[in-house]
């Protein structure tokens, strides 16, 4: 019996063969389709940029397992692909994440809940982390920087569906929503960056 866990979703995600974006969406059958999510086959529709905010720090560690930094937080795995605008995977792309902790605070001294990695041969990336808490003036979100080899850096933010603060947040945009599924041990969010 297959367990409904973050690990089982990540294992299924990593087992996906390299296929076109439309067939990859079949993986998310249990989640509602997000019609506003920009797709790589739309031509020049790249992922929207958003500001880094005041809490970005360069030189984050090479680390995809951030949840030990906040053992009391609600666990989530965030995963996806880095693709060009023709749905081709971009191996070796840099993907960097940083976000607030379970109390809505950012680590401004060290590298707690900050990390980066490089996409694999199929353009896949993933982080095991926690759901960031809300803090005044913002809706719940993750910060990302994504850079294809030799390309410019995309700075953006990803958001959670159904958050009451989404409509009030000046940086929120529907095309930056995670496809989110609940599992028995936390959440599993997916987003494909198009750069």
N, C-alpha and C positions, 0 to 999 in steps of 0.2 A: 504494500500500500504506500503510495506516494504521499508524504506529509506536505501540508500546506505551510511551508516555512520560507523565510528569506533565503536560506541556503538552497532549497529545492528550486525556487524561482531563479536564483543566480546560476545554479547548475544547468537548468533548462536554457537560460539565456546563453551561457557559454557553449552549450552543445549545438546551438543553431548553426547550420551551414551558412556560408556567405550567399545570401539570396537578395533579390530586389526588395525595396522598401515596402511595397504593397504586401508581399507574402510574409515579411517579417512582422507586419501588424497582426497576423494571425496569432502570434504569441500572446497578444494582449486581449484575446477573446473575452476574458472574464471582466475586462474593464470597458467602460463606455468609450466609443471612438471620440477623439477630440478633433472635430472638423477644422478648427482654426489653427491647429498645429501646422507650422510651415513644413512642407515636404521638399526633399531634395530634388524631386522630379518636376518642380514648378519653374525651373529655369534659374533665375537669379535670386530666388527666395532663400536668403541665408538667415541664420538665427539672429534675432534682434540683439543689438548691443544695449547694455545698461551700465550705469556708472559702477565703479568699484566700491564706492563708499569710503568712509574715513578709516576703516579697520583693516584694510589690505596691508600685508607685510610680505616683502619679497623673501625668497630663499626658503620656502616651506620645505619640509622633509619629504623624501620619497616614501610615501606611506599611504596605503589604501584602507587600512583598518584603524579608524579614528575613534570608534566607540569606547575603547579602554580609557580614553581621556575623560569620559563622562559616564561612569558606570551606572549612575542613577537615571540616565536619560532613556527615553523611548527609542528603541533601536529601529533603524531603517537602512536598507541597502538601496543605493542610487546607482543606476547603471544605464548604459546606452552605447551609441556608436558615434564616432566622428566621421562625417561623410563630406564629399564635395557636392556641388549642386547637381551632379549627375548620378548620385547614389553610390559613388565609388568609395570604398572604405579608405581611410587615411591612417595607415599604420605609422607608429612612431610619433603620433601627435601628443603634445603636452596637454594634460587636463589637470587643472588646479582647483581646489575647493577650499572655502573657509566659511564659517558660519557661527552664529551665536550658540551658546550652550543651553542647558536645560533651564537656566534662570534668565536667559535673554542677554547674557554678557558675552563679549568677545575677549579672547586672551590677547592683550596688547603687549605682553612681556615675552612670552614664549610662543610655542607653536601648537597649543592645545586646539583640537578640532580644525587643524590646517594640514593640508598635505597635497601632494601631486603624484602623478603617475604618467606613464606613456601608454598609448593605445597599443594593443597587440596587432598581429598580422591582419586581423579582420576588422580593425578599427574600433575594437571594443574597449570600454573603460568601466570601472565600478569602484565605489567606495562603500564600506561598511561604517556607518556613523550613527548619529542620533537625530531625532527631529528637533530642530531649533525652536526655542521658546519665542514667544512674542516679546517685543520691547516697544516702548512708546514711539508712535509715529510710523511704524512699519508693519506690514503683514508678514507672515511667516515665509522665509525664503532661504535659499542657498546662494552663495556667490561662486562664480566660476570664471576662470580664464582658460581659454582653449587656443592652442596654436598648432596649426599643421606644420610639418617640417618645412622650414624656409618661408613660412607665411607670416602674416601679421597676426597680432594677438586679438582675439575676440574676448571682450569682458562683458559678462552678462549675469543675470540672476534667474533662478528657477523658483517657481511658486507652487503652492499646494492648492488643489481644487477644493472648492467649498469653504474657503476661509472667509469669514465675515469682513475682514480687513482688506481683502483684495480690491474691492470697489473704491476704497478711500485712499489706497496707496498710489501716489503719483507715478511710480516706476512700474507698477503691475501692467502686464499685457497678457491676454489670453493665449497667445502663441508660445508663451514661456511656462505653461502649466506642465507639471509632471503628470505622467500617466501613473496613477497610484493604485496599488492593490494592498489590501490587508492580508496578513498571514498570521499564523498561530504565534509567531514570536516577533512581531513588529510589522513594519511596512516594507513594500518593495516599490520603488519609483523608477520610471524609465523615461529617458529623454534622449533624442538623437540631435547632436549639434551638427549644423550644416555650415561649413566654413569655406 
